[in-house]
Amino acid sequence: MPYIRPALQQAWLSKSLLACVLWPVSLIYGAIVSFRKLLYRLNVFHAQNLPVPVIVVGNVFVGGVGKTPLVIALVKQLTAQGLKVGVLSRGYGRSGEGSQSVTPQSSAIEVGDEPVLIARACQVPVFVGKNRFQAGLHLLAQNPHVQLIVCDDGMQHLALAHDLALCVFDERGLGNGWLLPAGPLREPWPLDRAGYSHVITLSTSNYAIQNPQRVNEQVQLQEKEQKQPREPKADFVVPRLLADFAKQSDGTTQALSIFRGQKVQALAGIGKPQVFFDMLTDKGIALSAKQALSDHYDMRSIHIDPEMGEVLCTEKDAVKLWNFQPTAWAVPLVTEIPEELLNTILAHIGPKLSSAHGHQTT
């Protein structure tokens, strides 16, 4: 039912009555997670290695924490360094089966909205598949020049070995610190490092609101709601801001400031729709209507009231919405990988890079 997930998300911010009721179930979930890791450690199950280095951008906090914009920024900056990069994704919510290549023209329904967004933004080989190892093999077979693979999500996908993990948190931190379903965590934190390659912790918690006063207000509200605030120590902070322009499906762009004083409606089918609405408000745009949709909403049943003005949405929503509403305006997020973080990633991955599969660069 649609009200269950919001109720859980609210409960996960503190050790509420609902969270406490679910806590015994989380013990069972935790035991399963630990047992699964043990089976990999004992080589009952085997993590498989691709012939090129693999970077996973993942999370332990369930739901949207801003991984895909970070993947896009990382791939662009690695490409700017002269590296040939490919991307793997599960393709959440897709109708297709098996491993599948994703192009900028692919259907988001068949391959997932985020893979299409990555393919359009980065112009690099993208493959989706539940089995990330097999998808990686197919990607490399069709693109033998690829030197490095970035996985959008997959920290808990132990079947594919990775060389570096970027674990992403947002302003919610660890929530109440409990495992699913009593809390928001997919696995215990801090991580059992013996089960992982090198892990870098990233925070995107400062991206949501560009108004410093609003940031302080949200922090104070969160601290009031959480009886025992828990924040993971971030190795790096990755700031993200709303772009100063919007674009349509035909490539038309215009300054976002044009919408100030106009009748404008906004919709968002992302992890935290209100964040997008607040970012628009902080740009001076008054919204006449808002539609907060479920994450990965497919847009086929969306209702747009033309009397509510121009439509603003996220780029993730646009890859589906443009099929039915080509005049909608997508507002990108601007994400920048700090130079120190990029250098840390390159220092870790550099010795493992190869000019051809299996042959290290000199």
NUNU-190918 format. One record per residue (C-alpha): chain; x, y negated, z negated; residue number from 1. Coordinates in Angstrom, 1 decimal. Layout:
{atom 'A'; {X; Y; Z}; NUM} ...
This chain:
{atom 'A'; {0.0; 0.0; 0.0}; 1} {atom 'A'; {1.3; -3.5; 0.9}; 2} {atom 'A'; {1.3; -4.7; -2.8}; 3} {atom 'A'; {3.5; -1.9; -4.1}; 4} {atom 'A'; {6.8; -3.0; -2.7}; 5} {atom 'A'; {6.5; -6.7; -3.9}; 6} {atom 'A'; {5.6; -5.4; -7.3}; 7} {atom 'A'; {8.7; -3.1; -7.4}; 8} {atom 'A'; {10.9; -5.9; -6.1}; 9} {atom 'A'; {9.7; -8.1; -9.0}; 10} {atom 'A'; {10.1; -5.3; -11.5}; 11} {atom 'A'; {13.7; -4.7; -10.3}; 12} {atom 'A'; {14.8; -8.2; -11.4}; 13} {atom 'A'; {14.4; -7.2; -15.1}; 14} {atom 'A'; {13.9; -4.2; -17.3}; 15} {atom 'A'; {10.1; -4.7; -17.1}; 16} {atom 'A'; {7.4; -2.2; -18.2}; 17} {atom 'A'; {7.1; -0.8; -14.7}; 18} {atom 'A'; {10.8; -0.4; -14.4}; 19} {atom 'A'; {11.0; 1.4; -17.8}; 20} {atom 'A'; {8.2; 3.7; -16.8}; 21} {atom 'A'; {10.1; 4.7; -13.6}; 22} {atom 'A'; {13.5; 5.0; -15.4}; 23} {atom 'A'; {13.3; 8.8; -16.0}; 24} {atom 'A'; {12.8; 9.3; -12.3}; 25} {atom 'A'; {15.9; 7.2; -11.6}; 26} {atom 'A'; {17.9; 9.6; -13.8}; 27} {atom 'A'; {16.9; 12.4; -11.4}; 28} {atom 'A'; {17.8; 10.3; -8.4}; 29} {atom 'A'; {21.2; 9.4; -9.9}; 30} {atom 'A'; {21.9; 13.1; -10.5}; 31} {atom 'A'; {21.1; 13.9; -6.9}; 32} {atom 'A'; {23.4; 11.1; -5.7}; 33} {atom 'A'; {26.3; 12.3; -7.9}; 34} {atom 'A'; {25.8; 15.9; -6.8}; 35} {atom 'A'; {25.9; 15.0; -3.2}; 36} {atom 'A'; {29.1; 13.1; -3.6}; 37} {atom 'A'; {30.6; 16.1; -5.5}; 38} {atom 'A'; {29.8; 18.4; -2.6}; 39} {atom 'A'; {31.8; 16.1; -0.3}; 40} {atom 'A'; {34.6; 16.0; -2.7}; 41} {atom 'A'; {34.7; 19.8; -3.0}; 42} {atom 'A'; {34.6; 20.0; 0.9}; 43} {atom 'A'; {31.3; 21.9; 0.8}; 44} {atom 'A'; {30.3; 19.0; 3.1}; 45} {atom 'A'; {32.9; 17.4; 5.3}; 46} {atom 'A'; {33.2; 13.7; 6.3}; 47} {atom 'A'; {34.2; 13.5; 9.9}; 48} {atom 'A'; {36.7; 11.0; 11.3}; 49} {atom 'A'; {36.4; 9.1; 14.5}; 50} {atom 'A'; {39.7; 8.6; 16.5}; 51} {atom 'A'; {39.5; 4.8; 15.8}; 52} {atom 'A'; {39.3; 2.9; 12.5}; 53} {atom 'A'; {35.8; 2.3; 11.1}; 54} {atom 'A'; {34.6; -0.6; 9.0}; 55} {atom 'A'; {31.2; -0.2; 7.3}; 56} {atom 'A'; {29.2; -3.3; 6.3}; 57} {atom 'A'; {26.8; -2.0; 3.7}; 58} {atom 'A'; {25.1; -2.5; 0.3}; 59} {atom 'A'; {24.0; -0.8; -2.8}; 60} {atom 'A'; {21.1; -3.2; -3.4}; 61} {atom 'A'; {18.2; -1.7; -1.4}; 62} {atom 'A'; {16.7; -3.8; 1.3}; 63} {atom 'A'; {17.9; -6.9; 3.1}; 64} {atom 'A'; {21.0; -8.6; 1.7}; 65} {atom 'A'; {22.2; -10.2; 4.9}; 66} {atom 'A'; {24.3; -7.4; 6.4}; 67} {atom 'A'; {23.5; -7.9; 10.1}; 68} {atom 'A'; {24.4; -11.6; 10.4}; 69} {atom 'A'; {27.6; -10.7; 8.7}; 70} {atom 'A'; {28.2; -7.9; 11.2}; 71} {atom 'A'; {27.7; -10.3; 14.1}; 72} {atom 'A'; {30.1; -12.9; 12.6}; 73} {atom 'A'; {32.7; -10.2; 11.9}; 74} {atom 'A'; {32.5; -8.7; 15.4}; 75} {atom 'A'; {32.7; -12.1; 17.0}; 76} {atom 'A'; {35.8; -13.0; 15.0}; 77} {atom 'A'; {37.5; -9.6; 15.5}; 78} {atom 'A'; {36.8; -10.0; 19.3}; 79} {atom 'A'; {38.3; -13.5; 19.2}; 80} {atom 'A'; {41.5; -11.8; 17.8}; 81} {atom 'A'; {41.7; -9.8; 21.0}; 82} {atom 'A'; {40.3; -6.6; 19.6}; 83} {atom 'A'; {38.0; -4.3; 21.5}; 84} {atom 'A'; {35.1; -3.7; 19.1}; 85} {atom 'A'; {32.1; -1.3; 19.2}; 86} {atom 'A'; {29.1; -1.3; 16.8}; 87} {atom 'A'; {27.2; 1.6; 15.3}; 88} {atom 'A'; {23.7; 1.4; 13.7}; 89} {atom 'A'; {21.0; 3.8; 12.6}; 90} {atom 'A'; {18.5; 1.6; 14.4}; 91} {atom 'A'; {16.0; 1.4; 11.5}; 92} {atom 'A'; {12.4; 1.9; 12.7}; 93} {atom 'A'; {13.2; 2.9; 16.2}; 94} {atom 'A'; {11.0; 5.3; 18.2}; 95} {atom 'A'; {13.9; 6.9; 20.1}; 96} {atom 'A'; {15.7; 10.0; 19.1}; 97} {atom 'A'; {19.4; 11.1; 19.2}; 98} {atom 'A'; {22.3; 8.8; 20.1}; 99} {atom 'A'; {21.4; 5.9; 22.4}; 100} {atom 'A'; {23.2; 3.0; 24.0}; 101} {atom 'A'; {21.9; -0.4; 23.3}; 102} {atom 'A'; {22.0; -3.3; 25.7}; 103} {atom 'A'; {20.8; -6.9; 25.5}; 104} {atom 'A'; {17.8; -5.7; 27.6}; 105} {atom 'A'; {16.9; -2.7; 25.4}; 106} {atom 'A'; {13.5; -2.5; 23.8}; 107} {atom 'A'; {13.6; -3.2; 20.1}; 108} {atom 'A'; {10.8; -0.7; 19.6}; 109} {atom 'A'; {13.0; 2.1; 21.1}; 110} {atom 'A'; {16.3; 1.2; 19.5}; 111} {atom 'A'; {15.5; -1.1; 16.6}; 112} {atom 'A'; {15.5; -4.9; 16.3}; 113} {atom 'A'; {18.9; -5.4; 14.6}; 114} {atom 'A'; {20.9; -3.4; 17.2}; 115} {atom 'A'; {19.3; -5.4; 20.0}; 116} {atom 'A'; {20.2; -8.6; 18.2}; 117} {atom 'A'; {23.8; -7.5; 17.8}; 118} {atom 'A'; {24.1; -6.5; 21.5}; 119} {atom 'A'; {22.7; -9.9; 22.6}; 120} {atom 'A'; {24.9; -11.9; 20.2}; 121} {atom 'A'; {28.2; -10.0; 20.5}; 122} {atom 'A'; {28.2; -8.6; 24.1}; 123} {atom 'A'; {30.0; -5.5; 22.9}; 124} {atom 'A'; {29.1; -1.7; 23.1}; 125} {atom 'A'; {26.4; -0.8; 20.6}; 126} {atom 'A'; {25.1; 2.6; 19.9}; 127} {atom 'A'; {22.3; 3.8; 17.6}; 128} {atom 'A'; {21.9; 7.3; 16.0}; 129} {atom 'A'; {20.9; 8.9; 12.8}; 130} {atom 'A'; {24.1; 10.9; 13.0}; 131} {atom 'A'; {26.6; 8.1; 13.1}; 132} {atom 'A'; {29.6; 10.4; 13.9}; 133} {atom 'A'; {27.9; 11.7; 17.1}; 134} {atom 'A'; {26.8; 8.2; 18.0}; 135} {atom 'A'; {30.4; 7.1; 17.6}; 136} {atom 'A'; {31.7; 9.9; 19.8}; 137} {atom 'A'; {29.2; 8.9; 22.5}; 138} {atom 'A'; {30.2; 5.2; 22.2}; 139} {atom 'A'; {33.9; 6.0; 22.6}; 140} {atom 'A'; {33.3; 8.4; 25.5}; 141} {atom 'A'; {31.5; 5.7; 27.5}; 142} {atom 'A'; {33.8; 2.9; 26.2}; 143} {atom 'A'; {37.3; 4.4; 25.9}; 144} {atom 'A'; {38.9; 0.9; 25.5}; 145} {atom 'A'; {37.2; 0.4; 22.1}; 146} {atom 'A'; {39.8; 0.2; 19.3}; 147} {atom 'A'; {37.7; -0.4; 16.3}; 148} {atom 'A'; {34.1; 0.4; 15.2}; 149} {atom 'A'; {31.9; -1.7; 12.9}; 150} {atom 'A'; {28.9; 0.1; 11.3}; 151} {atom 'A'; {25.9; -2.0; 10.4}; 152} {atom 'A'; {24.9; -0.3; 7.2}; 153} {atom 'A'; {26.1; 3.2; 6.2}; 154} {atom 'A'; {27.9; 3.0; 2.9}; 155} {atom 'A'; {25.9; 6.0; 1.7}; 156} {atom 'A'; {26.3; 7.8; 5.1}; 157} {atom 'A'; {29.1; 10.0; 3.8}; 158} {atom 'A'; {29.1; 12.2; 6.9}; 159} {atom 'A'; {31.1; 9.5; 8.7}; 160} {atom 'A'; {34.5; 8.7; 7.2}; 161} {atom 'A'; {35.4; 5.0; 7.1}; 162} {atom 'A'; {38.6; 3.1; 6.5}; 163} {atom 'A'; {37.1; 0.0; 4.9}; 164} {atom 'A'; {33.8; -0.9; 3.3}; 165} {atom 'A'; {32.4; -4.4; 2.9}; 166} {atom 'A'; {29.8; -4.2; 0.2}; 167} {atom 'A'; {27.3; -7.1; 0.4}; 168} {atom 'A'; {25.3; -8.7; -2.4}; 169} {atom 'A'; {23.0; -11.7; -2.4}; 170} {atom 'A'; {21.8; -14.0; -5.2}; 171} {atom 'A'; {19.9; -11.1; -6.9}; 172} {atom 'A'; {23.2; -9.5; -7.8}; 173} {atom 'A'; {22.5; -6.0; -9.3}; 174} {atom 'A'; {19.0; -6.8; -10.4}; 175} {atom 'A'; {18.3; -4.9; -13.6}; 176} {atom 'A'; {21.3; -2.6; -12.9}; 177} {atom 'A'; {19.2; 0.5; -12.7}; 178} {atom 'A'; {19.0; 3.1; -9.8}; 179} {atom 'A'; {15.9; 3.6; -7.6}; 180} {atom 'A'; {13.0; 3.6; -8.2}; 181} {atom 'A'; {13.4; 1.9; -11.6}; 182} {atom 'A'; {15.9; -0.6; -10.2}; 183} {atom 'A'; {17.2; -1.7; -6.8}; 184} {atom 'A'; {20.5; 0.2; -6.6}; 185} {atom 'A'; {21.1; 3.1; -4.2}; 186} {atom 'A'; {24.0; 4.3; -6.2}; 187} {atom 'A'; {25.7; 3.3; -9.5}; 188} {atom 'A'; {27.8; 0.1; -9.8}; 189} {atom 'A'; {30.7; -0.2; -10.1}; 190} {atom 'A'; {31.2; 2.4; -7.4}; 191} {atom 'A'; {33.0; 5.6; -8.0}; 192} {atom 'A'; {36.0; 4.6; -6.0}; 193} {atom 'A'; {37.2; 8.2; -5.7}; 194} {atom 'A'; {34.4; 8.7; -3.3}; 195} {atom 'A'; {35.2; 5.7; -1.0}; 196} {atom 'A'; {37.9; 4.2; 1.0}; 197} {atom 'A'; {39.0; 0.6; 0.2}; 198} {atom 'A'; {36.0; -1.5; -0.8}; 199} {atom 'A'; {35.7; -5.4; -0.5}; 200} {atom 'A'; {32.8; -7.0; -2.4}; 201} {atom 'A'; {31.1; -9.9; -0.6}; 202} {atom 'A'; {28.5; -12.4; -1.9}; 203} {atom 'A'; {26.1; -14.2; 0.4}; 204} {atom 'A'; {24.2; -15.7; -2.5}; 205} {atom 'A'; {25.0; -19.3; -1.6}; 206} {atom 'A'; {23.5; -19.2; 1.8}; 207} {atom 'A'; {19.8; -19.2; 1.0}; 208} {atom 'A'; {19.3; -22.9; 0.2}; 209} {atom 'A'; {21.3; -25.7; 1.5}; 210} {atom 'A'; {20.1; -28.2; -1.1}; 211} {atom 'A'; {22.3; -28.0; -4.2}; 212} {atom 'A'; {19.5; -29.0; -6.5}; 213} {atom 'A'; {17.4; -26.1; -5.2}; 214} {atom 'A'; {20.3; -23.7; -5.7}; 215} {atom 'A'; {20.5; -24.8; -9.4}; 216} {atom 'A'; {16.7; -24.4; -9.8}; 217} {atom 'A'; {16.8; -20.9; -8.3}; 218} {atom 'A'; {19.7; -19.8; -10.5}; 219} {atom 'A'; {18.0; -21.1; -13.6}; 220} {atom 'A'; {14.8; -19.3; -12.6}; 221} {atom 'A'; {16.6; -16.0; -12.0}; 222} {atom 'A'; {18.4; -16.2; -15.3}; 223} {atom 'A'; {15.1; -16.9; -17.1}; 224} {atom 'A'; {13.5; -13.8; -15.4}; 225} {atom 'A'; {16.4; -11.5; -16.1}; 226} {atom 'A'; {16.8; -10.6; -19.7}; 227} {atom 'A'; {20.2; -9.2; -18.9}; 228} {atom 'A'; {21.6; -10.9; -15.8}; 229} {atom 'A'; {24.2; -8.7; -14.1}; 230} {atom 'A'; {26.4; -10.0; -11.4}; 231} {atom 'A'; {29.0; -8.0; -9.5}; 232} {atom 'A'; {32.4; -9.7; -9.1}; 233} {atom 'A'; {32.7; -10.9; -5.5}; 234} {atom 'A'; {36.1; -10.6; -3.8}; 235} {atom 'A'; {34.9; -13.2; -1.3}; 236} {atom 'A'; {32.0; -15.6; -0.8}; 237} {atom 'A'; {30.6; -15.7; 2.8}; 238} {atom 'A'; {28.5; -18.9; 3.3}; 239} {atom 'A'; {25.7; -18.9; 5.8}; 240} {atom 'A'; {23.6; -21.9; 6.9}; 241} {atom 'A'; {20.7; -22.5; 9.2}; 242} {atom 'A'; {21.8; -23.7; 12.7}; 243} {atom 'A'; {21.0; -27.2; 13.8}; 244} {atom 'A'; {19.2; -26.0; 16.9}; 245} {atom 'A'; {16.5; -23.6; 18.1}; 246} {atom 'A'; {16.2; -21.6; 21.3}; 247} {atom 'A'; {13.6; -19.9; 23.4}; 248} {atom 'A'; {13.6; -16.7; 25.4}; 249} {atom 'A'; {14.7; -18.4; 28.6}; 250} {atom 'A'; {17.7; -19.9; 26.9}; 251} {atom 'A'; {16.2; -23.4; 26.4}; 252} {atom 'A'; {17.6; -25.0; 23.3}; 253} {atom 'A'; {16.7; -28.1; 21.4}; 254} {atom 'A'; {17.8; -29.8; 18.2}; 255} {atom 'A'; {16.0; -28.5; 15.1}; 256} {atom 'A'; {15.5; -32.1; 14.0}; 257} {atom 'A'; {13.0; -32.5; 16.9}; 258} {atom 'A'; {10.5; -30.5; 14.8}; 259} {atom 'A'; {10.5; -33.1; 11.9}; 260} {atom 'A'; {7.2; -34.8; 11.7}; 261} {atom 'A'; {5.6; -32.3; 14.1}; 262} {atom 'A'; {3.0; -29.6; 13.3}; 263} {atom 'A'; {5.0; -26.5; 13.0}; 264} {atom 'A'; {4.4; -22.9; 11.9}; 265} {atom 'A'; {6.9; -20.3; 10.8}; 266} {atom 'A'; {7.0; -16.6; 10.6}; 267} {atom 'A'; {9.6; -14.1; 9.3}; 268} {atom 'A'; {9.7; -10.3; 9.2}; 269} {atom 'A'; {12.9; -10.0; 7.2}; 270} {atom 'A'; {13.9; -8.9; 3.7}; 271} {atom 'A'; {13.2; -12.3; 2.1}; 272} {atom 'A'; {10.9; -14.4; 4.3}; 273} {atom 'A'; {10.7; -17.2; 1.8}; 274} {atom 'A'; {14.4; -17.8; 2.2}; 275} {atom 'A'; {13.9; -18.7; 5.9}; 276} {atom 'A'; {10.9; -21.0; 5.0}; 277} {atom 'A'; {12.9; -22.8; 2.3}; 278} {atom 'A'; {15.9; -23.3; 4.7}; 279} {atom 'A'; {13.5; -24.9; 7.2}; 280} {atom 'A'; {12.0; -27.1; 4.5}; 281} {atom 'A'; {15.5; -28.2; 3.5}; 282} {atom 'A'; {16.1; -29.3; 7.1}; 283} {atom 'A'; {13.2; -31.7; 6.7}; 284} {atom 'A'; {10.6; -29.6; 8.6}; 285} {atom 'A'; {7.1; -29.5; 7.0}; 286} {atom 'A'; {5.4; -26.2; 7.8}; 287} {atom 'A'; {1.7; -26.2; 8.5}; 288} {atom 'A'; {1.5; -22.4; 8.2}; 289} {atom 'A'; {3.7; -19.5; 7.1}; 290} {atom 'A'; {3.5; -15.8; 7.8}; 291} {atom 'A'; {5.7; -13.7; 5.5}; 292} {atom 'A'; {5.8; -10.3; 7.2}; 293} {atom 'A'; {7.3; -7.0; 6.2}; 294} {atom 'A'; {10.9; -6.4; 7.1}; 295} {atom 'A'; {11.3; -5.1; 10.7}; 296} {atom 'A'; {7.7; -6.0; 11.5}; 297} {atom 'A'; {7.1; -5.0; 15.1}; 298} {atom 'A'; {5.1; -8.1; 16.1}; 299} {atom 'A'; {2.6; -6.2; 18.3}; 300} {atom 'A'; {-0.3; -7.1; 16.1}; 301} {atom 'A'; {0.9; -10.6; 15.2}; 302} {atom 'A'; {-1.7; -13.4; 15.3}; 303} {atom 'A'; {-0.5; -16.8; 16.3}; 304} {atom 'A'; {-2.8; -19.8; 15.9}; 305} {atom 'A'; {-1.9; -22.4; 18.6}; 306} {atom 'A'; {-3.5; -25.1; 16.6}; 307} {atom 'A'; {-0.8; -24.7; 13.9}; 308} {atom 'A'; {1.8; -26.0; 16.3}; 309} {atom 'A'; {5.1; -24.7; 17.6}; 310} {atom 'A'; {6.4; -21.4; 16.3}; 311} {atom 'A'; {9.7; -21.0; 14.5}; 312} {atom 'A'; {11.2; -17.6; 13.7}; 313} {atom 'A'; {14.4; -15.9; 13.0}; 314} {atom 'A'; {16.6; -14.4; 15.7}; 315} {atom 'A'; {15.8; -10.9; 14.4}; 316} {atom 'A'; {12.1; -11.6; 14.8}; 317} {atom 'A'; {12.6; -13.1; 18.2}; 318} {atom 'A'; {13.9; -9.9; 19.9}; 319} {atom 'A'; {10.4; -8.5; 19.4}; 320} {atom 'A'; {8.2; -11.7; 19.3}; 321} {atom 'A'; {9.5; -13.0; 22.6}; 322} {atom 'A'; {7.8; -10.0; 24.4}; 323} {atom 'A'; {4.4; -11.5; 23.4}; 324} {atom 'A'; {5.3; -15.2; 22.6}; 325} {atom 'A'; {8.1; -16.3; 24.9}; 326} {atom 'A'; {7.8; -19.9; 23.9}; 327} {atom 'A'; {8.5; -19.2; 20.2}; 328} {atom 'A'; {11.7; -20.9; 18.9}; 329} {atom 'A'; {14.3; -18.8; 17.2}; 330} {atom 'A'; {16.6; -20.5; 14.7}; 331} {atom 'A'; {20.0; -18.8; 14.3}; 332} {atom 'A'; {21.9; -18.4; 11.1}; 333} {atom 'A'; {25.5; -19.7; 11.2}; 334} {atom 'A'; {27.8; -17.3; 9.4}; 335} {atom 'A'; {31.6; -17.8; 9.1}; 336} {atom 'A'; {34.0; -15.2; 7.9}; 337} {atom 'A'; {36.5; -17.0; 5.7}; 338} {atom 'A'; {40.0; -16.9; 7.1}; 339} {atom 'A'; {41.4; -15.2; 4.0}; 340} {atom 'A'; {38.8; -12.5; 4.2}; 341} {atom 'A'; {39.5; -11.9; 8.0}; 342} {atom 'A'; {43.2; -11.8; 7.2}; 343} {atom 'A'; {42.6; -9.2; 4.5}; 344} {atom 'A'; {40.5; -7.1; 6.8}; 345} {atom 'A'; {43.2; -7.3; 9.6}; 346} {atom 'A'; {46.0; -6.4; 7.1}; 347} {atom 'A'; {44.1; -3.3; 6.0}; 348} {atom 'A'; {42.9; -2.2; 9.5}; 349} {atom 'A'; {45.9; -3.4; 11.6}; 350} {atom 'A'; {48.3; -0.4; 10.9}; 351} {atom 'A'; {45.5; 2.0; 11.9}; 352} {atom 'A'; {44.6; 0.3; 15.2}; 353} {atom 'A'; {45.5; 2.0; 18.4}; 354} {atom 'A'; {46.0; 0.9; 22.0}; 355} {atom 'A'; {44.5; 4.3; 23.1}; 356} {atom 'A'; {42.8; 6.8; 20.9}; 357} {atom 'A'; {45.3; 8.3; 18.6}; 358} {atom 'A'; {48.3; 6.1; 19.5}; 359} {atom 'A'; {49.1; 3.3; 17.1}; 360} {atom 'A'; {50.0; -0.1; 18.4}; 361} {atom 'A'; {53.5; -1.3; 17.7}; 362} 
